[in-house]
Amino acid sequence: MTSKGFAAELAKFKDPELARELVHAINLLAPDSETTLMEVCGTHTVSIARAGIRNLMPEGVRLASGPGCPVCVTSNRDIDTVIALARIPEVTIATFGDMTRVPGSTSSLLAEQAAGRSIQIVYSPLDALALAQANPDRQIVFVGVGFETTTPLVARSVKRAADLGLENFTVFAAHKNMPGALEAIVADPQLKVSALILPGHVSTIIGAKPYRFLAEKYGIPGVVTGFEPVDILQGIAMILRQLHEGRSEIEIAYARGVMPEGNPTALAAIDEVFETCTATWRGLGAIPGSGYRLRERYAGFDAVRRFRPDIEPTVEPKGCRCGDVLRAHMAPDECPLFRKVCTPENPVGPCMVSSEGSCAAYFRYY
């Protein structure tokens, strides 16, 4: 397909007439009882807010934001660990821009940079690899956060470093996988999720199969959808039709981006370099099997094992309700700090820092 043809195809997913038809269908399918649909992707959260989709829902249908922002769900302990690594004189931290502003217990990477620590913003782990090659006198630590979307490239970078024999490149691996968190969410009796708007980016890697337990074990329907307004409305309409018909299935509305089996090459890259482990999520606690750590074969590239940083006692930010927001126990504007103390210029918690954070989305669009 030519770039012009692709642009024309993509424009269909912003078509106002299609959007109106889908909103009409959603209203016809509106259930009689209170229904909570959770989007578990930070990009969905921002897209829903920007397009005003939450305000188009019929009475009784609630759209709730879940733990789909990788920066937001990174625990304070992990942030403190990265800060401790940054304080080691020979270490240069290579990380994405959002991570520099996330507050830890007493500091942030941005504050450490102001104090003279070596912090470099990169756009991919390959940039960090190049940094290590160009600076053999520095120990480059790449901060790996994200879900299955970013994990394959980090895996390939570690493998490449091993092939090159780079001794000054390591990774702080705080990667997480989505299905484990979803089980914690749907099993939460306080939340009572009716259905899930499943993540598009993650699903391009893992496909639809890992979500089937939601329907089979818990009776929770789910639809994988894209990020344009028509994508999201189509996903919601498909979910409400399942609920209307009494079905619980995992369906794909994002067929142009997601195959049922996912991306076998990317999955193989993850499996070669990483193994699953228990990970601590902000707001959700420790979830077995929901994180990734380097396999023993690549353990020499584990920054924590190499440097054994002195980590300060973890203290949660006073008054911050990011954990409750990530569990959808409250909307961002129900937090007493929202807009008053906590703003994008002065974030108390990570949900206001990240471009995919629900607090940042609410601040900008509501």
Secondary structure, DSSP 8 states (H G I E B T S, - for coil): --HHHHHHHHHGGG-HHHHHHHHHHHHHT--SS-EEEEE--HHHHHHHHHHTGGGGS-TTEEEEE-S--HHHHB-HHHHHHHHHHHTSTTEEEEE-HHHHT---SS--HHHHHHTT-EEEE-SSHHHHHHHHHH-TTSEEEEEEEESTTTHHHHHHHHHHHHHHT-SSEEEEEEEB-HHHHHHHHHT-TTT---EEEE-HHHHHHH-SGGGHHHHHHH---EEE--SSHHHHHHHHHHHHHHHHHT---EEES-TTT--TT--HHHHHHHHHHEEEEEEEETTTEEEEEEEEEE-GGGGGGBHHHHH----------TT--HHHHHTTSS-GGGSTTBTTTB-SSS-SSGGGTSTT-HHHHHHHH-
